[in-house]
Amino acid sequence: MSFSKPLRPDSYVQQTLLRYTGSEHTEFKRYVLLTNFSDYVERFKALGDHVHHKQTWESVHNDDLDCSVVNFGIGSPAAAMVMHCLGYLDQVDAVIMLGLAGGLAEEMQIGDLVLPTASIRDEGASQHYLHSDTPALPNFKVQHVIQQTSAEMGVKTRSGTFKTTDYRMWEFDQDFADLLKGQKVVAIDMEISALFSVGYALRKPIGAVMLISDLPLLRTGIKHSESTREILGEFCEKHLELGIRAVENLKKEKVFQIGEVLSFEW
């Protein structure tokens, strides 16, 4: 077995993207939408001419929208990896996560869209990028544009602190459930704090708008395979539309200029 010449951090990222997405690094557009489900990929493909690759992850690139979509799967390690790779692509101006989350606040309902204002880092991936005392925060400007876009569309959004955990089967752990109640978090997921932390560490602007897919503190609110299909069938299209229109508004406002990406914060 022979290896190529030693890789640098940037060439290593390029090779990683090619192995995981099937996409050359040059195929990625100025804006990237991240997701965990193929439903978003299929709907994005239907929007016009595109290039589609499917490896371990799935990616679609649309020249007209100047936007790429990546389905990177589930969990904070994958989230940190994809964000790390995007952090090294100079042509990518901003990233938006379109994911699913469990609603914890009493007023939450299935189908609600929530903008995370921060996330408690109860996962292991982000510790490799930020000190444990550093909060996981989105890029404010990206979140502001998403909120403005939702108002233009007449779509109600909520906001609040998330908890990101790598503890997947927690729903019947009463001690963990009690902890969530005490922390006053509005929703729980498995990727947000890793995405925000890596974005901050590598200075790649990222925001998120999350779809509430279940109410896990209620025994009757825990999602299963059938309910997930129903929820995606009902709400995925509007969720994706919000992400795409937010990208369009980011372009119009010319928020991120070459060499001035972080001039307004960080």
Protein Blocks (a to p, Z undefined) as FASTA:
>chain_A
ZZdddddfklmmmmmmmmmnopafklpcfbdcddfbfklmmmmmmnoccdddddfbccdd
dfklopacddebeajklmmmmmmmmmmmmklmbdcdddddddfbfkbcehiacddfbdcd
fbfklmmmbcfklccdddfklmmmmmmmmmmnopacddddddddfbfblmlmmklmmmmm
mnopabdcfklmmmmmmmmmnopacddddddfbdfkbmklpccfklmmmmmmmmmmmmmm
mmmmmmmmmmmnomaaghilmmmgZZ
